[in-house]
Amino acid sequence: MTSTLPTATGADDAPRTRTMTVAQALVEFLANQWTVDGDVRERTIAGTLGIFGHGNVAGLGQALLQSHLAQPGLMPYHQARNEQAMVHQAVGYARMHRRRGTLAAAASVGPGAANMLTGAALATANRLPVLLLPSDTFATRVADPVLQQLEHPHDLGLQVTDAFRPVSRFFDRVQRPEQLFSIALAAMRVLTDPAETGAVTIALPEDVQAERLEVPVEFLEPREWHLRRPVPEPGELARAVAAVRAARAPIVVAGGGVLYSGAEQELAAFVEATGIPVGATQAGVGSLPWDHPQYLGGIGATGSTAANRIAASADLVVGVGTRYSDFTTASRTAFQRQGVRFVNINVAPFDAYKHGTRLPVVADARSALEALTAALQGYEVAAGHAERVASEKASWDAVVDRALAPSGAELPGQPEVIGAVLAASDPTDVLVQAAGSLPGDLHKLWRVRDPLGYHVEYAFSTMGYEIAGGIGVRRGAPDRDVLVMVGDGSYLMLHTELLTAVAEGIKIVVVLVQNHGYASIGNLSESVGSNRFGTRYRTQDPVTFDFLDEQYLPVDLAANARSYGVDVLEVPRGPGAAERLTEAVRAAKAADRITLVHVETDPLVPAPDGEGWWDVPVAAISELPSTTDARTAYERGVARQKPLLG
């Protein structure tokens, strides 16, 4: 991008600065940032998603247009339909690139900026990098109060963008043009820091975006950000090695850090050498293929009986790249053995020290696993432990076989729907999901065959993530088929991004599972004695305010998808529905454009019980017998909770 304005020069007449607007300088700066991870070098910000309104149309909007006309492809612009969905796309892209690259998301003042807050929280909860560029009100306050500005008598400077502070890993506001340089560089540092990354927010007042600025040419030159892969400190490594050598029945908990580090081969080498079994968190599924002898499936509240039974008796837990969420620890009931110890390997000290462990290893997952494998030569788990691991895995695999098989029922249950989609999938396909009952069922039942083949957003479990996240996955991996499974409740939250896929020719396969309600919360409601209250999509009686069980809403979600220009395949009810679903997904995969496959399911068919527990408090006092019974069961679960001070 060549400026037509005068530039400052030195004695040799070489330009030292360029005269640009703040927005123009930021766009060109972002286009020249590179992430380097070993021998991999890629654009840190591969493109910008945006919706223009007052605040950014004359600032970032003008800058992106100028960049596009001068150098097409330098900073590609993608039009979105919802600001929250923009951030979801960036998250999907970032995970497929193992956090090396992401997208920027730009929004206008007020509601445009506020709409990105959910996406920001999702990115930060998942430790995934996104760059958010919300516009802000006038820094000069010359037009105070401007349209969509908030007014607080106690703090006139407090605005919508301040709400990004608690949901961002980095936040700053460019209140003067010359602040751009330090803010932009600080933002890039956090985006590319494996221990600190998440949502990075630069608030841009609408007047400042358009102001002129003398920009040092050095600021605009290509810059490389080398990802840190710290090795274990010798003392921490020695203590971890001693703990493993003393263990007779250890287990590994594999989290997302294994995949972000690219440590799947190192994990396989470690467990094959030692015989230690592995249970995966939602983010860690893909760390090993489902049929690896040491892989026991998901662990915790939505885990398998194989992983949870081994975890219950484990004398040592080796956590690799996990943040130990309540689902992973089954609300601190998963690890029951007295005196169980925890070796926590994590690049982030915050996570490495979780649960009061005495054995933190603050290091990159790949480097730590390599060091452990080398230091543990000759160590193997006890023979009895290895035999039990093999037996529990075989038993669980048989349970899954039965759950995935077609039942021949009029309406298929969700487990056989998963089986039907799995049967149509290829090893490198990416399964995308986020909310409802599907994440729990997929954690138990999906048989992953590729490290990046399972993309379930479950740190924030955001309804509406699936379609937008799936588009981001496809942007990040255009050579893979992306299978988005979404329930009707989540679909209704954010289906407008179907139009984005149509507009840009982005092929994804959307499997819309319709069960006429919030089935996941319905199951949870029933388990806590609330009898599925408020969870069914039904007609409401105007007198009693009851939702009438027999009166389904006259919604046609297949027609809704068609209205966007999406190809739709509907799976008829009746025996053989699961087989017809498999055929439909195969046809959708063979197509060259976005296709939605619609199938109705029975929400009352559960997935197999994995013997996990989740702490959802039940009313201590109730007039409802169902709640009283649920409270009794809840107290049994609470009695099993442990402090996990390892």
LOKE-53376 format. One record per residue (C-alpha): residue in three letters; x, y, z. Coordinates in pm, whole numbers, plus 50000, padded with zeros to 5 digits. Example, Ala and Ser with C-alpha at 12.3 -4.5 7.8 and 13.67 -1.06 7.14 Angstrom:
% residues 2
Ala512304955050780;Ser513674989450714;
END
This chain:
% residues 646
Met500005000050000;Thr501585032649886;Ser500755065050066;Thr500175096049856;Leu500985118350150;Pro504475132550215;Thr506915112050417;Ala509815121550640;Thr513235113350500;Gly516775110550624;Ala520045124150490;Asp520125097650216;Asp516525105850118;Ala515325071150222;Pro511855074150381;Arg511935069350757;Thr508185072550802;Arg504995070050604;Thr501955091850656;Met498905069750709;Thr495775067850915;Val495825047151231;Ala493585021051068;Gln495745019350754;Ala498855014450965;Leu497204987151172;Val496014967850866;Glu499424968450701;Phe501134959551029;Leu498864929251079;Ala499414917550722;Asn503154915050789;Gln503124894651111;Trp504414858851094;Thr504354830351345;Val507304806651342;Asp507094772551512;Gly510224752851440;Asp510324748951063;Val506694760651018;Arg506164797150924;Glu502704811250858;Arg500714843250870;Thr499684851551225;Ile496594870351105;Ala495434853250789;Gly492474876150722;Thr489894899450871;Leu486224892750935;Gly484024922950970;Ile480674939850975;Phe480854977150910;Gly478815003651085;His479505038051217;Gly482775036151403;Asn484665013851163;Val483275020250815;Ala485455051150765;Gly488385037250963;Leu489105000150932;Gly486634996750647;Gln488435022950439;Ala491825008350531;Leu490824973150428;Leu489434985850097;Gln492605005450025;Ser494734975250108;His492554952749892;Leu492814975549590;Ala496564980349626;Gln497554944449709;Pro494674919449679;Gly495174890249915;Leu497544908450148;Met494804910950410;Pro491734891950283;Tyr488374904950404;His485484881450482;Gln481954894050533;Ala480054879250827;Arg476394880150929;Asn476804881251304;Glu479624895451515;Gln479644866551759;Ala479964842451468;Met483014861251339;Val484884852351655;His483714816251633;Gln485134814251282;Ala488474827351408;Val488514801451687;Gly487784772951444;Tyr490594784951221;Ala493044788751511;Arg492514753651644;Met493054738151302;His496324757351284;Arg497374745951632;Arg497284782251754;Arg499924793951505;Gly497484814651299;Thr494124831151351;Leu491774857551209;Ala490944892851316;Ala487334903351380;Ala486224939551343;Ala482944954051467;Ser481274987951492;Val480505008351801;Gly477914997152056;Pro475874965851979;Gly478314954451711;Ala481124954051964;Ala478934939352239;Asn477904910752011;Met481514898552012;Leu481684894052390;Thr480454857952390;Gly483024848852126;Ala485764865852326;Ala484894845852637;Leu484834813852432;Ala488304820452289;Thr489814828652626;Ala488204798752799;Asn489594775952527;Arg493074792152532;Leu492734799252158;Pro494044831351994;Val491714856251825;Leu492274893151754;Leu489254915251824;Leu489054950551688;Pro485864965951832;Ser485255002451754;Asp484775026952037;Thr483215060952092;Phe485055093452017;Ala488285097052212;Thr487885134852187;Arg484255132652306;Val483535160952065;Ala480215144851968;Asp479465132752317;Pro477185113152355;Val477495096952014;Leu474945071951881;Gln475115039052081;Gln477355053952349;Leu476745043752708;Glu476555070752974;His477505064553336;Pro477305095153562;His480015080853788;Asp482445072853501;Leu481985090553167;Gly484845070853013;Leu483265036653076;Gln482045021252750;Val480904988752592;Thr484474979452505;Asp485394979052874;Ala483254947752900;Phe485984929952703;Arg488454933552989;Pro487354902653192;Val486954880852884;Ser490244890052714;Arg493814879152781;Phe494944913452660;Phe493004946152639;Asp494004981252546;Arg492435011852385;Val494185033652127;Gln493225067752266;Arg495955086452078;Pro497385077051736;Glu500945073051859;Gln499825046452109;Leu499225022351821;Phe502835010751801;Ser503234998052157;Ile499674984452175;Ala499914964951850;Leu503234949151946;Ala501984939952294;Ala498874924352142;Met500964902851908;Arg503094890852198;Val500044877152379;Leu498504862252064;Thr501644841852003;Asp502404832252364;Pro501294796052426;Ala500974802652798;Glu498994834952772;Thr496974833352453;Gly493234838552417;Ala491114867852308;Val493244898552239;Thr491254930852218;Ile492344964352077;Ala489574989852117;Leu489635016051842;Pro487815049251897;Glu486145059051572;Asp487835092751545;Val491305078951621;Gln490955052251348;Ala490765079551084;Glu493485102751221;Arg496785107151038;Leu499975093351184;Glu503655093151092;Val504435056051089;Pro508035043551116;Val508755020350824;Glu510204995251069;Phe506714991051218;Leu505364979750882;Glu508124955550788;Pro507664917650819;Arg508124906051176;Glu508474870351305;Trp507074858051636;His508794825851741;Leu506634803151956;Arg508304793252281;Arg508594755952346;Pro510204755552691;Val511944723852809;Pro511414710553163;Glu513534724853441;Pro515904696853558;Gly514614695853914;Glu510964694253807;Leu511754667153555;Ala513684646253809;Arg510814647854058;Ala508294637953790;Val510464608753678;Ala510794596354036;Ala507014598154081;Val506374578053766;Arg508964551753858;Ala507294547454196;Ala503834543554043;Arg502224509553986;Ala498944520853831;Pro499364554953661;Ile497174571553399;Val497774600353157;Val495144627453112;Ala495734641752764;Gly494454677152709;Gly494414701752423;Gly498014711352492;Val499114678452336;Leu497584688852003;Tyr498634725452018;Ser502194714252076;Gly502024688151799;Ala502994661752053;Glu500854632251939;Gln503834611451827;Glu505724619152147;Leu502694609052354;Ala502404576352163;Ala506094568952213;Phe505814576552585;Val502824554052652;Glu504044526152427;Ala507364525352612;Thr505784525852958;Gly502374509752911;Ile500624539253082;Pro497014542852960;Val495494575352836;Gly492164592252895;Ala491424623452690;Thr489664655752774;Gln487274670652518;Ala490084692752385;Gly492524663652393;Val490544638952181;Gly492794631051886;Ser495924628452099;Leu495854591452014;Pro493664572951760;Trp490684555251915;Asp492074520351855;His495504526352010;Pro496044499552279;Gln496714525552550;Tyr493774548152460;Leu490764544252691;Gly488594571752542;Gly487224602452709;Ile487744607653081;Gly485564623853345;Ala481904633453359;Thr481314624152995;Gly484044598152973;Ser484144560652921;Thr483894533853185;Ala487364522553078;Ala489034556053150;Asn486984563553460;Arg487514529753624;Ile491254531253567;Ala491304567353689;Ala489444558254007;Ser492214534454116;Ala495204553053970;Asp498044560654209;Leu499524587353978;Val497884610853729;Val500114625853459;Gly498214655653316;Val499604667552984;Gly498304700752857;Thr495054699653052;Arg493394726853256;Tyr491524700853468;Ser487984713653415;Asp485174700053630;Phe484154676853345;Thr487684662553329;Thr487834655453703;Ala484154645753719;Ser483764674453966;Arg486684660354166;Thr485274625254197;Ala487264608053920;Phe490464600954116;Gln489494581454426;Arg492654563954540;Gln493994575654873;Gly497274594254829;Val496964597954450;Arg499564622154315;Phe499524645654015;Val502304653653770;Asn500984683953582;Ile502794691653257;Asn501694724853114;Val503254754452936;Ala501124777353155;Pro502184778153523;Phe498574786253618;Asp497504751853494;Ala500654733253594;Tyr500024741753959;Lys496324732153959;His494934713654260;Gly497924720354478;Thr500214695554306;Arg503724691454442;Leu504894679554101;Pro504374707353846;Val506334706253521;Val506154740053350;Ala507114730552997;Asp505894724652646;Ala504064691552610;Arg506264678552332;Ser509564686652497;Ala508374673252833;Leu507174640252687;Glu510444635652500;Ala512384641752821;Leu510194618253026;Thr510484590252771;Ala514264592852765;Ala514504593753145;Leu512124564553203;Gln513884538152998;Gly513184504053144;Tyr510064514753333;Glu506754497253267;Val503484496853457;Ala502684466653672;Ala501544436353474;Gly498214435153653;His497554471653564;Ala498324465253197;Glu495984435453190;Arg493184455453349;Val493674483853100;Ala493324459552807;Ser490234443452960;Glu488474476453033;Lys489234489252682;Ala487844457952518;Ser484684459752729;Trp484074496352647;Asp484724491152275;Ala482004464552276;Val479604488552451;Val480284515052187;Asp479764489751906;Arg476254483052035;Ala475454519652092;Leu476454529951739;Ala474534502051565;Pro471194510151393;Ser468204501151609;Gly465494500251344;Ala463314523351553;Glu460854548251403;Leu463054576251534;Pro466774569251576;Gly468414577851906;Gln471354601451915;Pro473974573851964;Glu472954556651640;Val472864590451463;Ile476504594551568;Gly477154559351439;Ala475534567651106;Val477634599251060;Leu480784580951168;Ala480104553450914;Ala479994579550636;Ser483114597950748;Asp486694595050631;Pro489694594750868;Thr490724630650793;Asp487234645350827;Val486764670551108;Leu483784666351339;Val482574699951478;Gln480244703851778;Ala479864725552087;Ala476684724252291;Gly473774703252406;Ser473874666052468;Leu476014659052161;Pro479384668552320;Gly478924643252598;Asp477774615852362;Leu480554623252114;His483174622952390;Lys482104587252463;Leu481294574552117;Trp483164592551836;Arg486074571651711;Val488704596951613;Arg491324586451360;Asp493234618751303;Pro494784643051555;Leu492674672051426;Gly489584651751345;Tyr487624661051658;His486694697251718;Val484294700352011;Glu484274734452178;Tyr483574725052539;Ala485424749852753;Phe482584774852704;Ser480124751152530;Thr478514779152334;Met475184773152165;Gly475434785751808;Tyr479154779151773;Glu478834749251542;Ile478114763651197;Ala480344794251234;Gly483104773451395;Gly482784747851116;Ile483254775150855;Gly486394786251039;Val487644750351045;Arg487114747450671;Arg488894780650613;Gly491794766750812;Ala491764732350648;Pro490314735550296;Asp491514700650204;Arg489344683450468;Asp485634676250485;Val484034693350783;Leu481064675550945;Val479074699251165;Met476624681951399;Val474164706151555;Gly470974702351756;Asp467914722951671;Gly468294743951985;Ser471834754251895;Tyr470944758051526;Leu468234783351609;Met470754804051806;Leu473034812351510;His472134797451172;Thr472694829350971;Glu476294820150893;Leu474924794750646;Leu474674824850414;Thr478374832050464;Ala479204796750348;Val476924800850045;Ala478384834949956;Glu482004823649972;Gly481514788449839;Ile482694772550163;Lys481734735950163;Ile480724720950496;Val478294692950576;Val475774702650844;Val473904674251015;Leu470914690451185;Val469624668051464;Gln466064678751544;Asn464554667051872;His462104695851926;Gly463634711452231;Tyr466644716652452;Ala467184679452493;Ser470464682152681;Ile469054704952948;Gly465934683352945;Asn468024653453050;Leu469834674253310;Ser466544688753435;Glu465154653953482;Ser468254642653669;Val467924671153920;Gly464204665953972;Ser462864694353758;Asn461054671353513;Arg462254687753188;Phe460474720253279;Gly460894747153013;Thr462984725652778;Arg460514713852512;Tyr459594732952197;Arg455814732052236;Thr452804755152211;Gln452104773852534;Asp448604773552681;Pro447544810352729;Val445594802053046;Thr447714776753235;Phe451064787753079;Asp451894750853037;Phe453804739352731;Leu451534712852580;Asp453384680452516;Glu451304670052218;Gln451444703452034;Tyr454754705651850;Leu455704739151701;Pro455124741151323;Val458754748551247;Asp460434736850926;Leu464174740050977;Ala464944722550648;Ala463004749850467;Asn464874775950669;Ala468194762550543;Arg466904761350185;Ser465954797950212;Tyr469654806450244;Gly470474787849923;Val471784756850102;Asp471264722449948;Val469154701750189;Leu468734664050222;Glu465934652450451;Val466064618150614;Pro462544603450639;Arg461324588250963;Gly460874551151000;Pro462934519151025;Gly466184522850836;Ala466564559850917;Ala470124554951042;Glu471164537650720;Arg469504565150514;Leu471374590950720;Thr474684574550635;Glu473774575650265;Ala472784612350291;Val476034622250461;Arg478024603850194;Ala476084622449925;Ala476734655450102;Lys480454647750122;Ala480494640249750;Ala478864673649668;Asp480924704549588;Arg478984729449802;Ile477434733050145;Thr474764707250222;Leu472514703550525;Val471244669050625;His468104670250839;Val467184641351068;Glu464674638351351;Thr465674618951663;Asp464254604851982;Pro465664626652264;Leu464974600152528;Val467514574652399;Pro470654579252611;Ala474274571752538;Pro475924544452746;Asp476744553753104;Gly480434560853149;Glu480184561853531;Gly481144598653547;Trp479464624953766;Trp478934662253735;Asp478264685354028;Val474984703553957;Pro473524714054294;Val469994702154369;Ala467544721554585;Ala468124712354949;Ile464424715955031;Ser461564708354794;Glu457864700754783;Leu458444679554472;Pro459174642454534;Ser461284641654216;Thr463564668854354;Thr463814651954693;Asp464914619454525;Ala467414638454313;Arg468824655254623;Thr469504621354779;Ala471444610654470;Tyr473274643954465;Glu474454640054823;Arg475914605854735;Gly477954622654462;Val479134650854687;Ala480314625354943;Arg482804612154684;Gln484424645754610;Lys488084649154704;Pro490264680354739;Leu492844667154486;Leu495844680054674;Gly498534659754502;
END
